[in-house]
Every structure is written in C-alpha cells, then in structure tokens.
C-alpha cells in the first residue's frame, strides 16, 4: 500500500530525514514515535507530497510520488489527512466542511456529498452537531469532524499528524476511540503520536 524507500530531505543544509525506509501493508497500522524535532511530521507529510523530498521515492498504491507524470492532486484525494490543529473552515458549518471537497474534487452532487458526509459524521458520533460551526465545538469534536471529513473522501489510507497533541487531556480519549475503531475495521493508517496507549492498542 505504502512503500517509503530511502527518503531523505534537507531544509537548506540541515538534514531532517535520512534514508527513511518502511512498508505499510493494506489494513496495517503503523505508529511513528520519537522526540520533538525528529522529523515525524515531516515524514508523514511526504507521503501525500505536502512536503517535497530530495532523495528516494514513495509509492502509494503502486503510484510513485516522485514521478513527474503523477497527478498529485488526484493521489491526494485518495489519501486522507488529519492534522494537529483540525484545519476546518471556520466560516462553514460542519456539514459544509464535510461536503466541500467531495463536490470540488470528486465531482459528487451536493445531495450525494451530504449523504456521505453525514454518514461519516454519524460514525464519529456527532450527527447532532451537523449544523454548528467549528467555533461552537470543543477541540475533540472538531478533530472528530476532521476525521469524518477525511473519511467522506473514501480514502485508501489515512494519515494522522499528532491528532491529539492540541487537545485538552479530557478530549483525547474521544478522538483515540474513533481511531481505534478505524484500525479494528481494517483502515490502513500511518499515525504520528505521543499517545503510547493508543500505539499499544493498535
């Protein structure tokens, strides 16, 4: 599913990734742990080409990221990404956040996108909040909406970049519960996290 082959990256003269190599099989969950500043977030962002790299290759579902002929926007549409700070559109309702990318990127009708988005929202336990705006939700709820938004795109793999590090401690469990459920259902996942309890569960 994901093959990372001898990937190296520099910021100027500073090398942040050095010959990183790993393989993630379909249905597998890989947790990336390490101290702050060790390149964890940089590595996960190379998987969907949000961060360029200077050496090596990454192949996602048989498609090489470094191949100039690769349609990166199309590839990214199949790779779900959940960020540390949620990255929801604050001026859009929860439902609008769930449907926008489906309509713009996948060419789904508004009705189809809404049906799919609300199904994923129900999956993370937030159907009652579908008409609210991000600012009306707790951090944990916003992150669960972000997960639902990514799932609405029908991804082949999910990437999580420290999804609980910006949350208050009492909010962490509700996000981890959703992620554990996804893992048990067979979603291919790559997770940057400091939550060792989650790492042990999956």
N, C-alpha and C positions, 0 to 999 in steps of 0.2 A: 504493500500500500504506500509506504513512505520509505525511501532509501536515501539516507544522507551519507555522502561519500567524500571524505577528506575535505570538508568545507573549512576554509579559512577566511577571516575577514579582518581588515585593518581600518581604523579611524586615523588617517594620516600615518604616522609612524608607529602608532600603538596597535598591537595585535590583540583583538578581543576574542577571536575564535581561532583555534589551532587544530587543524586536521580532525575535525569532528566527524565521526562515522558511527552510524547506527541504522538499524532497520526496524520498522514498525509494521507488523502484520495486520491484516484485516481483523477487526474485533479486539485488538490488543490495546492495553492502556499503558503508556509509558510516562512516568513521572520524572521530571528534571528538577533535581535539587542542587543546592550549592549556596555559597555565601553571596552576599550582595556584591555586585560588580564583577561577577564571574562570567557574565555573558549569556545567562539563561534566557532572558527576554529577547536578546538579540538573536539567539539561535532559533527560537520558536518563530520569530518574525521573518526569518529567511525561508521558512517552509512554504509560505504563500507569497514570497517575493516582496514583502513590505520593507525588508532590509536587503539591499544588494550584498553580494559577497564576491570576493576577488579570485577565489581558487576553489576547485572541487565542483561537485554537482549535487543537486537534489532532484529526485524523481518521485513524483506523486501520481499514483495510479497509472504508471507507465509513461508519464509525461515529464520531460526534462525542463526544469525551470530555467536553466541557463541556455537552452536552445533559443536562438533569436526568432525562430519561427513559432514559438509557443505563444498562444493567445493567453496572456497572463490574466486579464480581467475575467475571461471565461473560466480559467482554472480557479481563480479566487472565489468565483461564485459557487464552487463545489467544496470549498474548504471553509468551514465555519470558524470564526474567530471571536473569542470573548476576551475583552480587555480588562485591565486592572480597574479602570475608572468608568466602566459601563459604556460610555460613548453613545448614549441615547441622544436623540434630537430633542432638546428641552422644549421646543415650541410645538412639537407634535404630540398627540395623545399616544397612549400605549398602543392602541390598535393601529394608528398611522405609522408608528415606529415599526410595527410588525409587518406591515404591508408594502411599505415604500420600495424596498429593494426587490421584493418579489415582482412588483409591477414594472419597475425600471429595468431590472437586469434579466429576469426570467420571462418577461412579457406575459405574465399572468393577468387575467382580468381582475378588476377590483373585487368582485364577488368571490372569485376563486382564492385570491390572496387573503381576503378577510377570513374565509372559512378555514384555510390552512393556518393562518396566524393565530386565530382564536383556539384552534385545536391544540396548538403548541402552548399557548398561554394557559389553557386548562391543564395541560400536562405538568406545568410547573406550579400549579395551584393558585393562579392569580386571575381567574376569569372575572371575579368581582371587581377588578380594578381596570377593566379594559378601556374605560372612558376617561381615566385620570391622566394627568401629565406627570412626567418623571419627577418634577419637583414636589409632587404630592405623595411620593412613595419613599419608603425607607431605602437605605443603601442595599440591603439584602434583596428587597423587592425589585429594585432597579436592575440588579445583577441577574435575577431570575428572568426578568423581561428580556435582558440582553441575550440570555441563553435561548429563550423561546424565539427571539428574532433570528438567531443563527440557525436554529433547527427548522424554522419555516422555509429555509432555502434548500432543504433536503440535502445536507452536506454528506460527503462520503467520509469525512474525517472532521473532528472538532479539535481546535487548538485553544487552550486556556492559558492566558498570561497572568499569573498570580491573581486569580479571580476573587480571592477573599482578602487580599492584603490591605485594601482600602476600606474594609468594613469594620464596624464595631464588633467586639467579640461575640455579643449575643446574636448577631446576624449571620455569623459564619456558618453555623450548623444548617440553616435552611438552604444555603447555596450548595454546601457539600452533599446534602441529602439528594438534591437533584442530580449532581454529578455522579454520585454512587449509583443511582438508578440507571442513568445513561450507560455507565460502564457495564452493569449487570445485563442490560438489554443488548449488549454487543456493539455499541458505538466505538469506532476506532478513535482514540483520544491521545493527545500529547499535552501534558499539563506541567506548567511551571508553578511550583507551590512550595511553601514552607510548612504546609499542614501535613505533618508526618502521619497523623492518624488517618487522614484520607489516603495517603500513599499505601499504608498497610492494608486498608480495606479493599483496595482495588488491585 
